[in-house]
Amino acid sequence: MNIPFLSLKDVTALHGAEINEAVVRVVNGGYYLQGAENERFEKNYADYIGSRYCVGCGNGLDALIWIYRAYIEMGVMQPGDEVIVPANTYIASILALTENGLVPVMAEPRYDTLELDDKNLEALITPKTRSILLVHLYGRCAYTDEIGRLCRKYNLKLVEDNAQAHGCRYTDGRRTGSLGDAAGHSFYPGKNLGALGDGGAVTTDDEALAAAVRALANYGSQRKYVFKYTGRNSRLDEIQAAVLDVKLKYLEADNEHRKQIAEIYYAGLNNPLVSLPLHLPKEQNAYHLFPVLCKRRDELQAYLKESSVTTIIHYPIAPHKQECYAKETWNVPQLSLPITERLADEELSLPIGPTITREEAQEVVRLINAFK
């Protein structure tokens, strides 16, 4: 049995007829940027997330860049200010900060949840702290009441990186992407809500922020040939907006299938060499990924590969260990993040997605339980 990590071809085929119809409609319509497809998707996605505004842009990294750049343009922040961010995140979260001259302050996650540990956050807050960048890694809701309390107490902007958590909820029913002041979303093809190429969006209830983001992503222009900011070209094209609007209708059903596969893993995996993160209530996990932890991770991955099961490591090198940040002043040699580094050594993501079958998941369980 050949079990892929995620077959994008099969995922697209789930709704292929409607996707093809949407693409042909855009192609034949002759309008390819900033048109009706974007307007429709932005409205529908804002309604889905539970925010007043949605602004499409080129990709998820840009979405985060524009949020922080907008705050700088609005005078809320300035280069040199500090932003607390989980140390075990994908590097895009960090790049969005350093691109704006902001200083990332690395915070350790909890080993059992893989998400930001709110017990250690207050000690990291200084007079220069302006924001917490909360990342809902793996599709798991990272928000806590304590994080909200700290943001209110210290007047910090709470920005969500919702790239991996489309459809996830907090305990009060609100969706991730609507919990803070603004959120960046990625529609990279492998995401729960994925385009047929790159795409991203910003959601927020802040009208001024939304307007600034829209202008920054359109060369800095709020009306043609008039430039308020020095922006860039980062727009969601009409074809991707149309495709995303089709797939948005099926996101809840697709996420439900992911949750059913996850339950097979939680119920079946019992190898003492492999540990699972804390089992959250189903609403609080969109299961973009299903991570397991193993001290012999590389051996386990090779063993599964021999049995034609594809897995991926998220992520083998933590951002503070990357060469691109080796000379940054905040990356001092004594920076010690043992939990983050342990996760980088032990994490392995199992196949999960809307097209993985129950039989395939059960075979993954059988193979892992047989790993010696």
MOQUISUL-V105794 format. One record per residue. N is the residue number from 1. OMEGA is omega in whole degrees, -180 to 180 (999 if undefined). NEAR is the number of other C-alpha atoms within 10 Angstrom. Layout:
# MOQUISUL-V105794
[[N OMEGA NEAR] [N OMEGA NEAR]]
This chain:
# MOQUISUL-V105794
[[1 177 9] [2 -175 10] [3 180 20] [4 174 18] [5 176 17] [6 178 18] [7 -179 17] [8 177 17] [9 180 10] [10 179 13] [11 179 19] [12 -178 20] [13 179 14] [14 -178 16] [15 -171 14] [16 -177 16] [17 -180 10] [18 178 16] [19 178 22] [20 180 13] [21 180 14] [22 -180 21] [23 179 17] [24 178 12] [25 -180 14] [26 -179 21] [27 -178 13] [28 -179 9] [29 175 9] [30 179 8] [31 -165 15] [32 179 18] [33 171 15] [34 -178 15] [35 -174 13] [36 -179 15] [37 176 23] [38 180 26] [39 -179 16] [40 -178 13] [41 -179 23] [42 178 22] [43 -177 16] [44 -179 16] [45 176 21] [46 178 21] [47 -179 13] [48 -178 16] [49 -177 22] [50 179 19] [51 -179 22] [52 -173 15] [53 170 21] [54 179 29] [55 178 25] [56 177 29] [57 -169 30] [58 -178 21] [59 -177 23] [60 177 27] [61 178 23] [62 180 27] [63 179 30] [64 178 32] [65 -176 23] [66 177 29] [67 -177 26] [68 176 27] [69 178 27] [70 178 24] [71 177 17] [72 179 17] [73 -179 17] [74 179 13] [75 179 9] [76 180 13] [77 174 20] [78 177 18] [79 -176 14] [80 175 14] [81 -175 19] [82 176 23] [83 177 24] [84 -175 23] [85 178 25] [86 -175 26] [87 -176 24] [88 -178 29] [89 170 25] [90 -171 16] [91 180 16] [92 180 16] [93 -179 25] [94 -180 27] [95 180 19] [96 180 22] [97 -177 23] [98 175 17] [99 -179 13] [100 -180 18] [101 178 17] [102 -175 23] [103 177 22] [104 175 27] [105 -173 20] [106 178 25] [107 -178 20] [108 171 24] [109 167 25] [110 -179 16] [111 -175 16] [112 180 12] [113 -176 17] [114 -177 24] [115 -177 25] [116 180 29] [117 -175 17] [118 -179 19] [119 -176 12] [120 -171 12] [121 -173 18] [122 179 13] [123 -179 7] [124 -176 13] [125 179 19] [126 176 11] [127 -179 8] [128 -179 13] [129 -179 22] [130 -172 22] [131 164 23] [132 175 25] [133 -175 26] [134 -177 24] [135 179 29] [136 -174 27] [137 176 26] [138 -175 23] [139 -178 25] [140 180 31] [141 -177 26] [142 -177 26] [143 173 23] [144 177 14] [145 -180 11] [146 177 13] [147 176 20] [148 -180 17] [149 -179 12] [150 179 17] [151 178 18] [152 -177 12] [153 -175 9] [154 179 15] [155 -180 12] [156 173 21] [157 176 22] [158 179 24] [159 -180 25] [160 167 27] [161 -174 27] [162 -176 31] [163 -174 30] [164 -169 26] [165 178 30] [166 177 30] [167 179 27] [168 -179 26] [169 170 26] [170 -176 20] [171 -179 13] [172 177 6] [173 178 10] [174 179 14] [175 169 22] [176 -172 27] [177 176 30] [178 -173 23] [179 -176 21] [180 180 20] [181 179 19] [182 -180 27] [183 173 28] [184 -178 30] [185 175 29] [186 174 31] [187 172 26] [188 -171 19] [189 -178 16] [190 -179 18] [191 178 19] [192 171 29] [193 -173 26] [194 177 24] [195 174 23] [196 -179 17] [197 179 13] [198 176 17] [199 179 27] [200 179 27] [201 172 30] [202 172 32] [203 -178 30] [204 171 26] [205 -175 17] [206 -176 13] [207 -179 11] [208 178 13] [209 180 24] [210 180 22] [211 179 14] [212 179 24] [213 -179 31] [214 179 25] [215 -179 24] [216 -179 28] [217 179 26] [218 179 22] [219 -176 20] [220 -172 20] [221 173 19] [222 169 18] [223 -168 10] [224 177 8] [225 174 9] [226 -170 10] [227 178 15] [228 -178 15] [229 168 17] [230 -174 12] [231 178 19] [232 177 15] [233 -178 14] [234 -174 21] [235 174 23] [236 -176 23] [237 -173 20] [238 180 23] [239 -179 24] [240 178 27] [241 180 31] [242 178 25] [243 -179 26] [244 180 25] [245 174 23] [246 -174 18] [247 178 22] [248 -180 21] [249 -175 13] [250 -175 14] [251 -179 19] [252 179 17] [253 179 12] [254 177 21] [255 178 23] [256 177 19] [257 177 20] [258 -178 25] [259 177 22] [260 177 19] [261 179 25] [262 179 25] [263 176 15] [264 178 16] [265 -179 22] [266 -177 16] [267 -170 9] [268 -175 16] [269 -179 20] [270 177 16] [271 -178 16] [272 178 10] [273 -174 15] [274 178 20] [275 -178 17] [276 175 17] [277 -180 16] [278 -178 11] [279 -179 14] [280 169 11] [281 -169 11] [282 -179 16] [283 -175 18] [284 179 22] [285 177 27] [286 177 28] [287 169 28] [288 177 26] [289 172 26] [290 -178 24] [291 168 23] [292 -177 19] [293 -178 21] [294 179 22] [295 176 15] [296 -174 13] [297 -176 19] [298 176 15] [299 179 13] [300 -180 20] [301 179 20] [302 178 14] [303 179 16] [304 179 19] [305 178 15] [306 178 10] [307 175 14] [308 173 14] [309 -178 21] [310 176 19] [311 180 21] [312 177 15] [313 177 18] [314 9 21] [315 -170 20] [316 178 16] [317 -179 18] [318 -178 20] [319 -177 25] [320 177 25] [321 -177 13] [322 -177 11] [323 -176 10] [324 180 9] [325 -174 16] [326 -176 14] [327 179 10] [328 -176 12] [329 -180 9] [330 180 14] [331 -179 18] [332 -176 12] [333 -177 11] [334 178 6] [335 -176 11] [336 -180 13] [337 -171 16] [338 -179 11] [339 177 16] [340 -178 25] [341 176 20] [342 178 17] [343 178 24] [344 -180 19] [345 -170 21] [346 -172 21] [347 174 26] [348 -178 25] [349 -179 20] [350 178 25] [351 175 25] [352 -179 27] [353 -176 28] [354 -179 21] [355 175 22] [356 -178 20] [357 177 16] [358 -180 15] [359 178 12] [360 178 19] [361 179 22] [362 177 16] [363 176 16] [364 177 24] [365 -178 20] [366 -179 16] [367 -179 17] [368 179 20] [369 180 16] [370 -179 10] [371 -177 14] [372 999 10]]
